[in-house]
Amino acid sequence: MSAALSRARAFAAAQRLRVPLLQAPMAGVPSLPLATAVARAGGLASMGALLLAPAAIGDWVARFRAEAGADAPLQLNLWVPDPPPRRDATHEARVAAFLAHHGPAVPPGAGDALPPDFGAQLDAVIAARPTVLSTIMGLLDPAQATRLREAGIAWWATATTVAEARAAVAAGADAIVAQGSEAGGHRGAFDAGRARDEAVGLFALLPAVADAVPVPVIAAGGIADARTAAAALLLGASAVQIGSALLRCPEAGIAPAWQAALATAAPEDTRLTRAFSGRWGRALATAYVQAAAMPDAPEPAPYPVQRGLTAPMRKAAEAIDDLAHLQAWSGQGVALARPAPAAAWIGSLGRELEALLGGLSPSA
Ligand SMILES: Cc1cc2nc3c(=O)[nH]c(=O)nc-3n(C[C@H](O)[C@H](O)[C@H](O)COP(=O)(O)O)c2cc1C
């Protein structure tokens, strides 16, 4: 058996998984059917809790356990808060005027919307006792890391650079999620201002991180079939985390126009953009994303102000399934996937992966 396969099998066994395939946490897509299907297939179910109030986190976990089993492994995910944004009323008015060409008028105060309180969310996560809390956009402080450890919850930190991975291990992270720049959704850079300049593809990032840290590394970004998953394991990952490709499964419950566009998106059909939230993330190059990148468009406001300003446009687009103005996050590899219902797809991916790495044959 290859070293990559035995490393992946050992990691999966330690996490009580049958396959080294993890659902990527995705805020805004808290699909219970998707998480349950991944768990049933022996992968790691995940939920991105950024937008959920503390009570809703506990409710979601209770419903997940009712479906998937009380001891099903589970990853919850939180965003470490950025420093407060610098506000500029004049500039925000320009952004609002621009957005009014792409959706409804932006009501006064829309830019003031804040995500739920991080400390209260962390309390709710600890009370819910998932197997893993993963973080993105920064690190836990020492007291928070200690509370997790005492609760028996592993801490996985997302890193987009080698320096971030090293800092996360020094802060006590039990594993690193190495997020390549292919990844759909927000980039997890600790410093929002460096997220685009330090956009490193997974092929360079993963082996460098694996060489730099003494903890398991989980690969994320552009993984959508057995080939890409196997390549990540060969490059040093102990498991792979799949986001955009799982959005193509029927259980994802995302907007139909977004799901349809993911099926045909070439790698070059996505863009890094700040146009939705103010933080860099990878989305389909829709009409709005392209317009926001034109020289005459105002720079997006900082996170989370821009997220509040774009909320009316995004909501209106969802109501009429209008791809041009949906927040249609997408990784570069999404169209490689041939997804069926999620449990069947994860199961077959696991078997193909084993075969590619010299384990059992796909038909076994
Ligand atoms: C719709 C969407 C929402 C996401 N939300 C989060 C999030 O809340 N927290 C997080 O750590 N990563 C988030 N991500 C990033 C994923 O966890 C993961 O890094 C990425 O999907 C992997 O790349 P791929 O999309 O090419 O598979 C999100 C990705 C997508 C597509």
The ligand as a MOL file (V3000), in Angstrom:
LIG
                    3D

  0  0  0     0  0            999 V3000
M  V30 BEGIN CTAB
M  V30 COUNTS 31 33 0 0 0
M  V30 BEGIN ATOM
M  V30 1 C -20.6000 28.3620 -0.8320 0
M  V30 2 C -19.3340 28.2760 -0.0510 0
M  V30 3 C -19.3130 28.7320 1.2630 0
M  V30 4 C -18.1370 28.6120 2.0190 0
M  V30 5 N -18.1420 29.0100 3.3300 0
M  V30 6 C -17.0700 28.7420 4.1200 0
M  V30 7 C -17.1200 28.9680 5.5310 0
M  V30 8 O -18.1140 29.4210 6.0730 0
M  V30 9 N -16.0280 28.6350 6.2600 0
M  V30 10 C -14.9020 28.0850 5.6980 0
M  V30 11 O -13.9540 27.7760 6.4050 0
M  V30 12 N -14.8220 27.8930 4.3630 0
M  V30 13 C -15.8930 28.1870 3.5810 0
M  V30 14 N -15.8260 27.9160 2.2410 0
M  V30 15 C -14.5870 27.3290 1.6810 0
M  V30 16 C -14.6630 25.8200 1.7780 0
M  V30 17 O -14.6710 25.3850 3.1110 0
M  V30 18 C -13.4850 25.1440 1.0430 0
M  V30 19 O -12.2630 25.7130 1.4290 0
M  V30 20 C -13.6290 25.2510 -0.4660 0
M  V30 21 O -14.9550 25.0180 -0.8600 0
M  V30 22 C -12.7290 24.2230 -1.1230 0
M  V30 23 O -12.5940 24.4480 -2.4860 0
M  V30 24 P -13.5930 23.8420 -3.6010 0
M  V30 25 O -14.8090 24.7210 -3.5150 0
M  V30 26 O -12.8390 23.9920 -4.8490 0
M  V30 27 O -13.9030 22.4250 -3.1990 0
M  V30 28 C -16.9820 28.0530 1.4470 0
M  V30 29 C -17.0110 27.6080 0.1240 0
M  V30 30 C -18.1620 27.7070 -0.6260 0
M  V30 31 C -18.1550 27.1900 -2.0350 0
M  V30 END ATOM
M  V30 BEGIN BOND
M  V30 1 1 1 2
M  V30 2 1 2 3
M  V30 3 2 2 30
M  V30 4 2 3 4
M  V30 5 1 4 5
M  V30 6 1 4 28
M  V30 7 2 5 6
M  V30 8 1 6 7
M  V30 9 1 6 13
M  V30 10 2 7 8
M  V30 11 1 7 9
M  V30 12 1 9 10
M  V30 13 2 10 11
M  V30 14 1 10 12
M  V30 15 2 12 13
M  V30 16 1 13 14
M  V30 17 1 14 15
M  V30 18 1 14 28
M  V30 19 1 15 16
M  V30 20 1 16 17
M  V30 21 1 16 18
M  V30 22 1 18 19
M  V30 23 1 18 20
M  V30 24 1 20 21
M  V30 25 1 20 22
M  V30 26 1 22 23
M  V30 27 1 23 24
M  V30 28 2 24 25
M  V30 29 1 24 26
M  V30 30 1 24 27
M  V30 31 2 28 29
M  V30 32 1 29 30
M  V30 33 1 30 31
M  V30 END BOND
M  V30 END CTAB
M  END
